Amino acid sequence: MRNNSLLIFNIFLVIGDFLALVFAFSVAYILRVTLDHRALSVAIHARTYLIIFLTLLPFWILIFALLNLYSSQFLEKRFSEIGRLLIGSFIGTLFVISYSYITNIQIFPARIVTLYGFFLAFFFVLLFRTLARIIRKELFKVNFGINNVVIIGKNKTTKLLITLLSDTPLTGYNIIGIIGPVISDIALNHFKYFDDFGSFINSKTATQVHTIIQTELFASSQKNDEILTFAQENHIAYRFVPGNNELFTGNMTVDLFHSIPIIAVHQTPLIGWGKVVKRLFDIAVASLLFLIFSPIMLIILIILMFNHGDPIFSQTRLSRFGSKIKIYKFRTILKEYNRMSPEDGFNKMNRPELAKIYRSNGDFLENDPRISKLGKFLRKTSLDELPQLLNVIKGDLSLVGPRPLEPFELDKYGKKNLILSVKSGITGLAIISGRRDIPFEERRKLDLYYVQNWNFWTDLVILFKTVIIIIDHRGAK
């Protein structure tokens, strides 16, 4: 009852990647040697060139495999796949260059062929994989490669999982049975239900299942063993959802502790070398951005000094481990309301009711009368946050992280200690997910998810999407 559709798709990816790479370097050769009539560095016959690449490309495919580009976990992670394809194409090109240098064998007839090959390799492999995804989705629509699933459980996760997998042409999963009570939902009550695992085993459905997903463990270990044994004996994939989902979110390591296998769960994956890489990346990028934007920052400083008095606004926030930091922004408030709390400022303009609206809306007010025209422009373009690059260089903040908490918020929100286990950031998941357009509580959940599921690729995606949002002025108010 084993479903080999995923294995077949991965084999298809390997073959397709190989052919895409052959095509890429063939086009690179044609562009420089056949179509470009300038003199070559060395004359390399097309047949010799192709034979060398056919010999080296299996190692390139191995590089892709080491980057998990044939792992099922990345099939639905498009941004991660693109990033790894770019890195894999770069490393593969370096491998070919290194081989040429070490063996003293001339491979490229001209240096520009190397550059052509790198960009074309990335482009054609990405194009092929995009087409492969489209073909796979079309095959799902005709029930080819579908994974038949049985779900066991009766908790909230059961209903959520059924909802997520119910669109078979999109997910590739077909729920052929649910072991548990009928869910009182019109959209979900058309599935086939079984009272217990025994009745499922005795049905024809048991001969069609490819995967069993158990959303909660039974109190009886005998019942759990029965399910696992059935799956193993019939070569059926088995998965279960831990009862405490949050316990298994983050970084897990399995090790022997005095000869006993144990699982260590850390608050965040951002530990060890990950923390070092993130810090070095923060310093390099923040320093570069500071140099690039320094002329603009100087102009803003001069304008603000004449119009707002004190051009820099600092505010106490909490960062990693609850440490208090001063974050910097360009002042956007009118001069007469400088150094005033929002309550004092609104009282001064005889509009105290605005203070309540401001606080209830997560310290935000549409068309805040305290903000100057220049301040509105700075906020809309996010230029008011440029001084925070100094916070990143100093080590107070990270480029990407949870929103910095104000001290009064510490006791207001649950799981605050988890959020404070990493440095706060200038941007984050909340920014790219809607910024002010999503509820404040939802932003907290996104911050928590980031902390428990950090990886370097996620940071790159967030930064890329942040740039798009800033250019489009979405969410900044």
N, C-alpha and C positions, 0 to 999 in steps of 0.2 A: 504493500500500500504506500510505498515511498513515492513522493512526487519529485521527479527529476527536472522539472521545468526550470528551476533556478540554476541548476548545474548546466543545463543546455544553454541558457541565456548567457552565463558567464563564459562558457566555451565560445559562444558566438561573439562576445565582447573581445576575447583574446584574439580570435582570428581577424575580426574587424579592425582592431587596433593595429595589428601587424600589417594588414593591407593598407590601412590609412597612412602608416609611417613610410611604407615602401612608396606609395603614391606621392607623399609629401617630398621626400628626398629626390624622387625622379623629376618632379616639377621643378625643384630647386636647381637641379642639374640642367634641365632644359632652359630655364630662365637665364642662366649665366653663360652656358656653353653654346647652346643652339641659337638662342634669340639675341644674345649680346655678343657683338663681334669684336669686343676689345680683347687685348692679349691676355692669356691665362698665366697664372703663376706656374703651373705645371700641367702638362697634357695627360689627362686621365681618360682612358677609353671608357665609354658608357658601360660596356659589359663588365670591365674590372670594377668600376665604381659600384655597380649594382650587386655584384657577387660579394664584395666586402660588406655592404650594408645588410644583405640577406644573412650574412654570418653573424653580424653584431646585433641585429634587431631582437633576437631572443633574449639577450641580456637587458635590452631596453624594456621588453615586456616584463622581465623579472623585476626591474625597478618599479614599474607600475604596480606589480603584485605586492611588493614590499610597502608601497604606499597605500595598501588596502583598496586599490581601485577595482578589485574583483570581489570585494566583500559585500555581502547582502546589506550590511548596515548603511552603505553609502548610496544605495539605489534611489532612495527618496531624499537624499541630502544634496541638492543640486549645486549649491554654492560651494560646499565642501569638495564635491567632485571636481568642479572647475578649478578650484585652487590647487588641488593635488595634481590635476592634469598639467597645469602650468609648471608646477615644481618638478613633476616627473619629466616633462619635455626638456626643461632646463638641465636637469641632472643627466638625462639621456644624451643630450648634446655634449655635455662636458665629458661623459664617458667615451664617446666617439673621438673627441679631440685628444683625450688622454691616451687612448689606444694608439692613435696615429703618432703621438709624441714618443711613447714608450717603445713601440715597435719600429719606429722610424720609417713607417709606410705612409706615403702620400695618399690621402683619401680625397681631399677636396681640391678641385682644379683651381679654385679661387677662394679667398677668405669670405667673400660675400655669400658663397653657397652655404656656409655654416649658419649665417644669420637667416637666410631664406629657409633653410631646413628647420631651424628652431621654431620660427613663427608658423610655417606651414604645417609642421608636425602637430603643434597645439591646435591649429585651426581645423585640420582635417579629422583628427581624433575626436575633437569636441563635436564637429558636425556629424560624424558617424554615430557617436553615442546619443546625440539628440534624435537622430533618425531611429536608432535602435529602441529608444524609449517610446517613441510614437508607434512603432510597429508592435512593440510589446503590449501597449494599451489597446491597439486595434485587435490583437489576438485575444485579449481578455474579453472583448465584446462578443467574440464567437466561441467563448468558453474553451479556448486553447490555453493551456498552462495555468489553469485555475487551481488554487490550493484549497481543498475542502477542509473546513475547520469545525470542530465541536468545542463549545465553550461550557465550562463547568463552574457554577457559582450563582450567587443570588444577592450580591452586594452592589454598591453604586458603580464600582469598577466594571462589573459585568455589563450593566446597561450602557456605560460609556464605550466599552470595547465593541459591543454589538453595533452601536451607532457608527463608530469609526470604520468598521469593516463591512457594513451592510451594502455599500455601493460596489458591487463585485467588478463591473467594467473598469472602475477607477483603481481599486486596491489590489485586485487579483485574488482576493479571498472570497470563498463562498461558504457561508455559515449553513451547514446542513443539519445542525442539531444543537439544542441548548439543554443541558442537564440541570434542572432546577425549576422553581415555580414560574408560572407564566407571568411575564412582565406586563403590567397594566399600562400599555402604551400602544395606541392604534398603529403607529409606525413599526412596532416591533412584535406585535402579537401574531404575525403570519408565519413566524418560524416554527419549526418542528420542535416540540418540547418533550423531555423525558423526566419522569419522576425521580429516577435514581440511575446510577451507573449500570446496575444489573439489567434494567430494562433496555438500556442503550446497547449493551453487549449482545443481547438476544434479538436485536433488530437488524434489518438489512443495511441500515445506515452505518453500522460498525464496519462493514466491508468497504466503505467508500471514503473513510476519513483519512486525511494526510497529516493533520496537526490537531493536537489536543491542547487547549489552553485552560488552565485552572486558575480562576481569579481569587480563590480563597481555599486554604487548607482546612480539611475536616478535623474536628477534635479527635477523631479516631484515626490513629496512625495506620490501622489495618485498611481502612477505606482509601487512604492516600497511596499506600503500597499497591493496592489492587489496580488503581489507575495507572501508576507508573509501570507496573509489571506488564499490564496489557499493552501499553505503548511500546515498551521495549521488545516484547515478544512478537509484535506485529510490525515492527520497524516503522512506527509512527513517531513523528516529531512531538516532543512534550515540552511545554513551557508552563510556568506558574507565576502569578503576580504575588510578590510578598505582601503579607498582611499590613505591614508598616511601610508604605511606599517611600516615605521620606527618609527612612533609615537607610535605604539602599540607593539614595540619590547622592551623587557626589563621587568621591574617589574611593574605590574599594581595592584592597589588596588581600590576597590569600597567602597564608604562610603557615609554617609549623611552629606551634608554641608548646615547647616541651613535649614534642611528638604528637601533639593534638592539632589537627587542621583548624585554623580560625580565620574569620573574615574581619579585617579592620576597616571601619568606615570613617573617613575623614569628613570634616565639615565642608570642605571644598577640594576639588582637584588641583587648585592653585597652590601647590606645595613643591618643594625641591627645585629641580631645574626649571619647571614651569614658571615659578616665581622669578627666577633669575632672568630667563628669556623675556618675560613680560616687562621687567624693570629696564633691561637694556634697550628693548624696543621703545619704551616710553621716553627714555632719555634721548635716543637718536631722533625719533620723529618729532618730539616736542621741541628740541633744540633747532631742528631744521625749520619747522613751522614758525618758530619765534624769529629766526633770521629773515624768513620770507616776508612775514607780516610786520616786522619792526618799523618800516617807513609808515605804514598805515596806522600802527599803534601810536607813533609819534605825532602824527597829524591829529588823531582823535584826542590825545592828551592835551595838545595846545588849545584846541577848540573848547574842550571841557573846562580847562583852567580859566578861560575868559568868561564862559557862560554858566558854569556850575560851581565854580570855586574849587573844592576838592575833587579831583578827577577820578580818583580810585576809591571804590567802595569795598570794604572788607566785612566779612561776616563769619562768626564762629560756627563751625559745623563739626560733625563727628566723622571720623574715618576709621581705618582699621584698628581693631581692638578697643574701640571707644575713645581713641585719642582725639583731643580737641585741636583743630587746625583753623587757620584763617584763610578763607578762600577769597580771591580777588576778582573784582569785576569793574568795568568802567561804569561810573555813576550815571544813571539814567533818570534819576529823580530831580525835579526842579530845585533850584538853589534854596528856596525858602523852606523846603521840607527836608533838607539835609540833616543827617544825624538824628532824625526823629523816628520813633516807632510808627508803624502804620496807624495805630490807634491815635497817637498824638497828631499825626499829619492830617488824618480825616477830621479830627476834632477841630484843628486849626482852620479848616475850610468849612466848618459848621455842617459836616456831613458824617456824623459818627456811625450812622447805619451802614455805611460802606465798609467799615472795619469788620463787621460781622460777616458780610458777604465775602470779603476778602479771605478771612480765616476759614470759613466753611467751604470755600472753593479751592483749598490747598494752597493758600497764599498767592492767589491770583485773582485779578479783577479785570474784566473786559473794559477797555477804554479807561484805564486808571488815570484820573485827573492829575495825579502827582507826577506823572511821567512827561518829560519834555518831548518836543517834536523830534529832536535829535535822538533822544532816548528811545523813542518808538522805532526809529530807523535802526538803531544799534541792536535792539532786541529782535526785530524782525529778521535781520541778517545774521544774528548770533555773534556780531562783532563785539558785543559787550562782554563776552566770555573769553576773549583773547588773553587777558592777563592771567587766566588760570593755567596757561602754558607754563608760567613760572612756578605754580603749585606742583605741576607734574615734574618739572626739572628738579625742584627741591625734594620731591619724594612724598609730598603731602597727598597728592591725588595720582590717579592713573588716567590714561587717555580714555579707557573703557572700564566701567564698573557701575555699581549701584549708585543711585542718587545720594549725595551727601545728606545725612540726617541732621536736623537741628536738635540741640539738646533737649528741648521740650517734647520732641517726638519719641524719645527713647522709650518711655513707658507707655506710649500710645499704641504701638503696633507689636503684634506677636512675632516671635522668631527674630527679634532685633539682633540677638547675639550672632545668629547665622549671617545676617546681612553685614555685620561689622567684622566678619572674619577675613574680609579682603578690603583693599583700599577702595574708597569711593572714586567715581570717575566723572570726567567732563561729559561724556555721552554714555549711553547704555541701551539696553533692550527697550526701556520705556520710551526713549527718544525716537527710535526707529519704528515703534509700534503705535505711535499716535500722539506722543508727548502730552499736551493738555487735552487732547480729544478723547482720552480714555480715563475712566474713574481712578481716583487716587489709590484706592485699595488694589486695583488691578496693576497699577505701576509697582506697588510693593511686591506683588506676586511675581512679576517679571524680574524684579531685582533678586528675589530669592531664588528663582530658577537659574539665573545667571551664575550666582554664587555656587550653587550645587552642581552645575553642569558646565563649568568653564572649560574652554579649550582655546588654543591660539587662533584656530581658524574662525571661531565665533567672533573673536575680537576684530579680525580683519574684515569680516562681513559687516559687523556693526559700524566700523569706521567708514567703509565704502557706502553703506546706506545712509549714514549721517551726512556725508558730503552731498548726496543726491537730495536729501531733505532740506539742507541749508540752501542749496541752489534753487530749489523749488519753493522755498519759504513755507513749507508745510509744518504746522504744529508750533511754530515760533510766533509768540504774541506779546 
